[in-house]
């Protein structure tokens, strides 16, 4: 491991700097004219509507932390909501959205669909989570903030969640003008809790409680390394809905039956990730108790190499998971950081380790998105291969989950949202703050 050349920062100082640097992605990689946020920091990247939802959610945090003025945040928010309200909605292949949903990737300047991508149900849900967050935050009695509240409500009410079921119980992954509905549905424990809660809470086009019950029926409860939890391999699944939903102490029927809640479940999943790195069954370099975090991420690219006499297969972007794989030695600091509220006692040492191996050296947006120390060369950086891009979908959870750890500010905003309250209750959640 590289030796420290200076005194390490305190945990508080490290989190403050990391949160600020990561937030800058949403200032520098956005089009202020329409609020669209780039999917990646790569030149000519299209916008990702999920990144927009995370950016909207980050603006109030930026105001609270002094990263941006309220006036600046209001202007960016208003430009974003006006764009999504006024953009082309329809079945045409060059539209921006349809039935209140939006295409996954949009041109940063025109806002039109790119790459023949899908009308995405989950990414629209992440966008709407941000839309509702700013609708709750901008509450001052002035013309601009009143317009934000009006547009927030109108955008959410326009989404036809029930249409996205395509006649089935669960929600489909999406739709395209060329092929209609995608054959896959949201089943098995995944990041779609936020989708179902927002769909159930709709006052205009709501999902039925039976839809949520059908989704719960696909869950898998497992015991791994002595820990029992609702299983999902990639770490992001245990984090993404938690950006907005405070699951501490509230339980649906499934969690009631298992004597847990989704917050505690994510804590168990976080510990399983660390234990996997300690055991390191595939003997990758750089895995240990303070170096873990396996999730959906970029990787070194599809290739096979002989390293230390062992044939290793590496991959590009892939949903990596623990403990059943796939795993090619790629770790993602952003995923570790996003587990901060669940298990700070093991996350903070890992973040200090990532700082020690210079994963943010000469980098304007905080930690690099992913790295692979198995590909380190003799005398080189111990991080080995390092991802060249930052992704908005990675940057947002760092900013927001650091805030959920440091204060109750963001969760306080979303707990007060009547649509989120309604959705949770219709899903059968009870207890604690609800």
N, C-alpha and C positions, 0 to 999 in steps of 0.2 A: 504494500500500500504506500502511496506517496506520503512523504513526511510533511507535516504541517510546517509552514515557514512563518506563520504569524499566529497570534492568539485567536482561537476560534470564537465566533460570535456567540452571544447568549442565545438561547432558544427564542426569546421574545424579539431580539434584534434580527435574527435570521428570518423569522416569520414576517416581520414588518417589511424587510427588504424584499423578500420573495414575493409577498403579496403585491407590493408596489410595482416591482419589475414585471410581474406577470400581467397585472392590470393594463400596462401600457400596450399590450397587444391590441386591446379593444379601442385604443386611441389611434394607433399608428396603422393598423391593418383594417381600417374601416373606411367607407365612403361617407363623409359627413353629409353629403347631399341627399342620400336616401337611407342612411343607417345600415346598409349591408356590411357584413363582416366577412372577411376572407376565410375560406375553409383552412388555408395554409398560408404560411409566410412566404411561400414561393411566388415568384413573379407571375402575373397573369392568372393566379388562382381565382376560381369563381367563388362566390359567396356560399356559405352554408347556412341554412335557416336555423339549424341548431345552434351554431355559433352566434347568430343574431339574438336568439333567446337568452343565451348565457351573457352576451354583452349587455342586453337590456337589464338583466338582473344585477350585473356588476356595477352599473352606473350609480344606483343608490349607495352601494358599498363604497364606491369611489368618493362620493360626496361626504359620507360619514367619516372616511379616513383622510379627507383633505387632498385626495389625488386629483380631483376635478371640482369645479364650482357647481353649485346647484343650477345656475343659469346655463352653464355648458352642458350639463347632463340633461337638463330639460330640453334644450335645443336639439341634441342628438336623438333623444327619445321621441320627440315630436316628429322629427324628420322620418324616423323609422316607422312609426305608427301610421303617418300619413301615406307613406309609400305602400305599405301592405293593405291599407284600406282602399286606395285608389288604383292599384295595379290591376292588370287584366285577369279576370276570373272567368274560366270557361273551359270547354272540352277541347279547344284547339291546341295543337301540339306546341305552339310557341307562347302559350299563356304562362302566367306566373303561378296561378293556382286554380283550384276548382272546388266547389262545395265548401269553401272556407278553409280547405287544406292548401298547402303550398308544395311546390316541387323542392326536392332535397337541395339541389344546387342551382344557383341563379347567376346570371351575368352581373358582375359587380357594378356595371354602369347602367345597363338597360333594365336590369331586374327580370329579364326573361329567362325561361328554362334553358339549361345547357345539357349537353351529353345525353339527350333522350333519357334523362333520369326519371325516377319514380316520384309520383305525388306521395310524399312520405307521411304516414300517420304518426310515427314516433317523433320524427323531427318537427312536425307541426306541433305536437304536444310540448316539446321543449321550447319552441317559439312562444306558444301560448302561456307557458309558465312564466316566461319573462314578461309577456304582455300584461298578465295579471299582477305581477310584482310591481311594475311601474305604475299601474293603475291604482294600487294601494299606497304607494309611496308619495306620489305627487298629489298632495291633498290640500295645497294652499289655495286661497281664494283669489285666483288670478286667471286671466283668459287662457294662457298657454297650458297651465296645469289642469284647468277644467277640461280643455280639449283632450289632453292625454287621458283623463278618466273616461271621457265619452268614447274615444276611439278604442280604448282598452276593452270596454264593455261590448262595444259593437263587434270588434274582431272576434272575441271569444264566442259571442252568441251566433256568429255566422257559421261556425264550424259544424258540419253535419256528421257528428260522431256515429250516429245510428246508421247512416248510409255506408260507412266504412266497414260494417259487419258483412255486407254483401249477402244478407239473408241467413248467415250463420250465427252462432252464439258468440264467438270471440271476434276480435277485431283483426282485419287483414293488415298485412304490412304496408299495403299501398295500392296504387292504381296508376295506369298510364293511358294516354290517349290512343296509343297504338294497340295495346294488348288488354286493356281493361284491368280488372283486379289481379293483383299478384296472388299466386296460389298459396303462399305461406301466411300463417296466422300467428298472432301473439299467444304462444302457449309455452308452458314451462316457466320457471322463475327467471325473470329477465328485467331489463330496465323499464318495462312498460307499466309499472305501477302508476307512474305519473300520468300516463295516457289514460288508463282506466279511471283514475280519480277525477281527472278533468272531464272525461266523457260522461261519467256518472253525474257530475255536478252541473252539467249544462242545463240552463232553464229553457232551452229551445229545441235541441236535438240530442237528447240524453240517451246514453246507453242504459240498458235495464240492469238491475242488480243480478239477474240471472247470467248476464254476460260476465260479470266479475266472478261469480260462482263457478262458471265453466272454466275460467282461467285458473282459478285456485285448484281445480281438480287435476291439473297437469303438473303440480309441484312434486319435487323429489326431496325428501328429508333424508339426510345421510349422516353417518358418523365417520369422521376422518381425523386421524391422529388423536383420538379420544374426545373430540369435540363434535357435538351434535348440532346441526344447523340445516337450514334450507339451502340446498346446494346450487351454486352456479360457479363455473370455473374462472372466467375472467373477473378481475377485481372491479372493473367499472360497473358491472351489474349491481354490485352491492353498494354503489355510491350515487349513481346519477339521479335517481328520484329523490334521494336524501338531500340534494342541494336545496330543494324547495320544501320538502315535506318533513316535518318534525315528528318522527315516529317514536320518540321516547315515551314509553308507557302506554301507547295506544295499540290495540290489537284487533285484527280481524278474526274471523272464525278459525282460520288455519293456525294463526299464532296463538290464539286462545287454547286450542287443542294441544299445542306443543309447549305451553308455558313459557313463551318467549315473546319478543316483538322484533320488528324489522331492524331497529337500531342495534339491539343486542345481537341479532343475527349477523349484521355486518361486522360487529366486533369479533365474533367467532371466525368469520371468514377472513378477517385481517390477520388474526393469529395463525390460521391455517397457512396463509401465504408465507408468513415468517418461518413457520416450522418447516415448510417445504424447502425454503432456501437453506435452512440449517442442515436438513437431511441431504439435500442436493443429490437426489437419486441418479441424475444423469451426469453428475460430476462436471458441471459447467464452472468456468472460472468466475470469480468475483461474487459468488453467492455466499452469504453468511447472515448472521442475525441482524446486521444493520445494512444489508443490501438485498432488497427484495422488492417485488411489485410487478406482477405478471398480469397482463391485460390485453385488450385490443390495442395494437400499436403498429407503427412502422417497424421494419426490421432491415437487416443488411441486404436483403434481396435474395431471390431464389438462386441458390448455389449449393454445391457440395464440396467440402474441403476436408483434407486429412490434417488434423491438429493433434499433436502429441500422440500420433499413432492411431487416433480414433477418427472414423469417418463421421463428419458432422454435416447435417442438412440445415440450411438456413432459409428463411422466408422473408418476403416483403411484408406488406400490411396484412395482419392476421389477428384473429381473436384468440390470443394465447390464454391458457388456463391452467389452474392448479387443482388437484395434483395429477390429473389425467392427461394433461397436455391440450394442444400442442405446446412444446417448449423448445426453443432453440438457443437459449441463453440470453435472450433480450429482456432487459429490465426497463421499467418506465417510472421515473421519479414522480411524474405527475399523479400516477395512480396511488403511490405511497402517500403523497401529500394529501390527496383527497380522502384518505382514511383517518385523518387527524382527529376529527371529533370522536371517533369510535375507540381509538386506542392510542392516545398521545404518548403514553409511556414507551411504546415501541416505534412509533412513527418519528418522533423527534430525533432519536439517535440515528435513524436512517437518513433523515434530511441533513443532519450534520455530516454524515459520511459522504453524501452526494456533494455537499459543499467542499469537503476535503479533496475530492478527486476532480475538482474544477469543472463540474458540469455546467456552470454558468460563466465560465471564463470567456471574455470578449463576446458576450451574448446580451442583447438588450432586453430579453423577455423572460429572465429567470432560468430555471433548469432546462437543459435540453430535454426533448420529449422522450427519448429512449436511447439506450446504449447497450453494447454487447461486449463485455470484458473478455469473453472467450476469443475474440478477434484482436486482442491487444498484441502489439509487437514488442519484442525485447527492447527495453529502454524507452518505450513510448508511453503515452498516457494510459494509466491503468483502466480507464473507461473503455478502451478499445474502439470499436466502431461506434460513432455517435450520429444520431439522426440529424440530417441537415435542416429539416423543417420543424416549425412549431405549428400546432393545429389549434384552431379556436375551441374545438370540442375538448381538448386537453387543458387549455389555459383557463377556461372558465371555472371548472371544478376546483382548481388550485385556489383562485381568488376567493371563491364563495365558501368552500369548506374551511379554509383558514378563518374566514369571518364567523362561520357557524361555531368554530372552536373558540375564537377569541371573545365573542359576544353573542347575545341572543337577538341581535338586530335583524338579520335576514329572516330567521325562522319566526320572529315576532310579526314581521310583515305578512308572511304567508299564512300564519295561524289565524290572522284576522280576516282573511279573505273569505267571504260567505260562500263563494262557489267551491273553494277547496274544502271548507267545512261540510258543505252539502254532499260533495263527492265522497269524502271519507265516511260519512254516516251511512250513505246509501251502499257503500262497500261493506258495511258492517263493523267499522272501527268504533271502538268504545274505550273509555278510560282516560285518565290523566287530564291533559288540558282540553281535550275534546268534550 
